[in-house]
Amino acid sequence: MPGHFEPLPGGGAAVALDDVEISIIRSLAVQLLELIGPGPGGDAPDDPLADLFAEGPSEPPSDPVLRRLFPDAYTDPEAAPQAAEAEEQRERSSEFRRFTENDLRAGKRENALAVVRSLDTLASAAAGEGGAVLKLSAQESRQWLGALNDLRLAIASRLDIADEDDADLLYRLPDEDPRKPMVMAYLWLGGLQETLVSTLLP
């Protein structure tokens, strides 16, 4: 079980994590929460019903990580459309973003919060033990999977990883390269994500 998820009887998954691993994942999840933000009404909205019907932004985020997490719905990055077609795609993407981004942010926020809460519970239970086995329900596993995917997308954006060729080059970085720790985190989270996916397959 060390280093990878295994399925639990009746659904869910388990993984053994040491104190350092717990700290790293929690720190990354907290940073993701800070990047995503508290939501349209802040932490304590006066009118939750108003937030429910609040429209989201119509323009893509300026931060490249957020653009990776919340991409345009109707823009093909590989295509070079004509001016009229590009304008139509921009308008459709803008409209789609306005009505969906708040919900997408809320979902990603909940996934990251689920990771932080489960790790806090694990750390409290394993105080002084050097690590423990994290056990997730099927629902928690799906939330973790979403959060791991978002964390890898965020790191990939910071490392300018666009495809597997970029990733292959980064794998061979010398140890003294300042990007090396982030690359190692990217690879490690990828292994966790892959084994967690396998526990959810029928």
PyMOL commands that set and color helices and strands:
alter all, ss='L'
color gray80, all
select helices_A, chain A and resi 19-36+48-52+64-69+83-125+138-158+164-171+180-200
alter helices_A, ss='H'
color red, helices_A
select strands_A, chain A and resi 6-7+13-18+131-136
alter strands_A, ss='S'
color yellow, strands_A
deselect
rebuild
show_as cartoon
